[in-house]
Amino acid sequence: MSYKYWGKAKYEPDHHSSEYHLLPYHCLDVAAVADLWLSESGSLLSQISRHLNTPPEQAKSVVLFFILLHDLGKFDARFQNFREDIRVSLQGSEWEVDADPVYYSHGPSGYKQFCRLYDTNEAMKAVAGHHGYCDTLFDYHPPEADDELLELDDKARKEWIQFCLNFCRLSSVPDVGDIPLLAGLCSVSDWIGSSITNFTTDSDIDLCDYYQQTLPRAKKALTDAGIINPLLGAGFNFLFPDYQPRGIQTLLGQLPLEAGLTLVESDTGSGKTEWALAYASKLIESNLADGIVFGLPTQATANGLFDRIGEAADKLFPDAKPTLAHGKSRYLFSDESGFLHQSNKRAFLGSVSVATIDQILMGVLSIRHQFVRSFGTRKSVLILDEVHSYDAYMTGLIEQVLKGQHEAFSSVILLSATLHDPLKEALLSCYQGQSHTKHYPLISHTSLQGTTRHFSLDHSSEPTKVITTQCWQSDDLLPTADQLKTVREWVNQGAMVGIICNTVKAAQRLYHRLNDGSLNVPIDLFHARYTFSDRQHREEQVLASYGKKAPRQGRLLIATQVVEQSLDLDFDVLISQIAPVEFLMQRMGRLWRHNRCNTELHPRSEVVKTPLFITLLPEPPTTALTKQEWKQHYQDSGYVYKNIRLLFRTEVYLKQRQQMSFPACYREAIDYVHQVDACDDEPDALTIIAEEHNIRAQGANYTARLLSNLQSRPLSDIDPRCALLTRDGEMSESVVLFNAKGELLHGGHFGEQQDRENSTVALTKKHVKGTKDEKNYCTRAVVGKDIIYNEMGVIESDLVNELNTGS
């Protein structure tokens, strides 16, 4: 009876095509893709087998059984009547189906039909949600059709389920609970299986024979999609044959080749990224994963890393193309026709992917096809860089991601130079691990069973980097006239100098002060409040001007936190507004990053003899401050980093030192600033502020974990509101800029999304002006009328007035 049902019909815009594909054949197409994938992957079947606690072949039978049932809901008169002409040709014209005013969703309906026969089943729910999610709360009712047709549907479903049991050599419907990887495997197999549809209508073909004919087509489709790629080699020497391992890289041979959570604490510039690539490749070689997914804090850091790892990715998987996933990544590639580049959720399905953290966090939120993202990370080694840099809310979501990796017997590598103990313990606990040592640098590996082992270096063998530190005080946390005079002297004598501000407004104000022609060298400004087109250009310029291979000709960069992490920049002098010590040390990592003595790299200016880091501080208070006065003491920096006690302790720590020796000072500095108890002579008001901040942080963390478990109707994964779920607090809005003639600022057509995005800037709601465009989820703003936009980016109205008056 199953031959009387169609599963795919060819769509042609102008008319109905007569070509269709019988439903049993489509289900076998999808199962063949999953079958080949499980056979070709070194890890997928093993992970599922471990979860089910059954031998691999038995596990494969269970998985294929449910995947064969993913379209069970198409054995229904309502679905078949979507193409009444095909239904009539297959089933005859003697039966009638009343038009149903409610859209029929075959996935959830198939689940309800299955449950009527076999009760609830989590694995069936997983495959029934292959089009985004499985709604189990709707009231299911049979179709309005002739009784004979209802009986045919019912018999066809039972017949198909029995065939699937026999085909998979199962005696009964398995009740195995939730299988973490099943939903993603089924959904992606359905996409690829649909691509090999050959519109077969011949009902005389034996289903087992058809399946054998389908397997070669399924393998070719998987290969063409870029999903299955052989690993060519592994390990540090294979990836980086021209480099001698150093620091933590020398510990690679000691690490266990088993799935687990690996946390790397090592100073900036110590080669953590290369270490992670080498270790991940060894895990893949050991059949513990079949890909690598990198997660980065920002688009700039993701773009930077994507460019850096290209050569290594080509060595590991020469037949694969690395993918990049973030809000604007689709505009960075001229060829978007490949399967993996068609959407960000598909990017994780390849062999090597780089993504912003929000794309990964969507895998644990109520977003359609979230299970495709989580499937991509769980079949891979997930590497999260700069893991210290997220707030309590995002950390709560990251913890849910890690727990999902653990549940799926997957591996995680976490990288940070500056991790305080409470966060470290929270991360390790996601695999039931805990820390036992205060060594630094340190690699901590927690197995799937929760056993933590530590690997550390002999400090006597480590090279020491000594940074000279100074504190500059000023009324507005920006360099004074005399201090700027010193900056000008350094730059004019060839030094590469960076000034990092904590807000865009401060960076713009400083750029305006310095851009008066008194410097004979270029001044660059880099922050996040540019259109996508301009920001991309400036990011490339910054990397070319201040990166490893840049000429050392005297130059000044004024920037915000966008340069703090993962960008391979190299300054002679860095000046920074006050921030918690871990963020300052991240910024210090951009100082004297590369050895330029007796190398092919351009030499440094001799005007600065040692790495110099200067912290901008407010003038000290003359009287005791109240809680409210402390909140205002650090000005906008206190608004950005709301736990004022951390700023105060960082200031105390820096004022007591003229030098910081790395890596030895990492643990000492972070432990001092983040200690739980109040320090000696610490104002009581700061303790109150810290307690209030911790309560808010705990609430945000709880909210994140609650949201990740919320069962609700999900957002579309292309809905801009998805970003709201991945971050806490006020979110930015997309503002599309036009010139006075009504044209897009950077040209093109407003109806084209890529042209629109090139002229789009992200602004907080309070700065948004213009006309709302609900259809495109944006605001249209005219430059010069609604918004001031120039080489400094979008300038807030109060700053415009200040700059115009010259104050």
Protein Blocks (a to p, Z undefined) as FASTA:
>chain_A
ZZmpcfbdcddfkbccfbdcdfklmmmmmmmmmmmmmmmpmklmmmmmmmnopafklmmm
mmmmmmmmmmmmmmcfklmmmmmmlmmmmnopkbccdddfbdcdfklmmmmmmmmmnopa
fklmmmmmmnopacfkbccddddddfklmmmmmmmmmmmmmmmmmmnopabdcdebjafk
lmmmmmmmmmmmmmmogoiabfkbcfklmmmmmmmmmmmmmmmnomaccdfbgcjklmmm
mbccehjllmmmmpccddddddddddehilpmmmmmmmmmmmmmnopacbdcdddfblkl
mmmmmmmmmmmmmmmmmmbccddddfklmmmpfblkbmklmpmklmmmmmbdcddfklmm
mmmcccehklmmmmmmmmpccddehkllpcfklmmmmmmmmmmmmmnopacddddfbdcf
klmmmmmmmnopacfbfbdcddddddfkopacdddddfklpccddddddddddfkopacf
klmmmmmmmmmnopacddddfbfklmmmmmmmmmnopacbdcddddfkbcfklmmmmmmm
mmmmmmmklccebpaddddfklmgopacddfbdcdddddfklmmmmmmmgokbccehiab
dcddfkbmbdcdddddddddfbdcdfklmmmmnmmmlmmmmclmlmmmmmmmmmmpcbdc
dfklmmmmmmmmmpmbdcehiafklmmmmmmmmmmmmmmmmmmmmmmmpccddddfkbmk
lmmmmpgcjdddddddddfkopafkgpjfklmklmmmmpccddfklggcjddfknopacd
dehklpccdfkopadfklmmmmmnoZZ
